[in-house]
Amino acid sequence: MADQEALRHSRHALLDGIDDEGVQAIQSSRILIIGAGGLGCPAATYLTACGIGTLHWVDGDQVDATNLARQTLFGPNDIGSPKVLAGQKALERLNPNVHYIPEARFADEDFLNQAVPLADVVLDCTDQWAMRQLINACCVAHHRPLVSAAAIEWSGQLMAIDPAVPEQACYACVFDPKTEPMAHACGAYGVLSPMVGAMGCLQAAEALKILVRRGHTGSSLGAQTQRLTLLDMRQGSWQQLNISRNPHCPVCAKAA
Ligand SMILES: [Zn+2]
């Protein structure tokens, strides 16, 4: 088994910026993923397959038929099952050595205040504005890194926040909690299936970079200028917007 594990990690160990020290950081990590939908499934798939230590996964939804086009851990036989339990079953086939902590409930402030401090990186894979803001506020309060993504129709956005990097903007620095956009859950608007897959994979990549940078004394992976990444899959175009901390942010300015 030890040899097989070494082989699982071998292509990361060869990567400049990760190597053996980075692999150890990945292996010993604990990741909290909030949401087991179109973003959470691909993010959990890649993080599990590449051998994180613990996956803490929370979602109170059950699988339904509208999910199957993009939530690729689920099949027709899973309809009606809690997503995190059906998802864990699929992930265990990919990697039985990960420690899974599935929680078939919806996250709330109490849950987040317990779960966020235990996580090395938090992934926001939800589709609700208020929940995004709550997750961000908890990550700011507990100084935990957050990788937030969203996808709607043909568009996706991604933002990584690591409080260990000086002057990082938080989610509320960029998206003012008081100016809620129109309801944008994909149930109302539709979403291109590979779009959510792409954004979930990008979240997994950003999470790995944060883990490696924090666990690897020589790696500066991902510490470059903080950006908001926007993907328009209809046009096939990417935009990278430099973002900066809002000194009047209602969340992180208050916490600082
Ligand atoms: Zn802020």
Residues whose N, C-alpha, C, O or C-beta is under 5 A from the ligand:
A	BS01	ZN	A169 C170 A172 C173 C249 V251 C252 A253
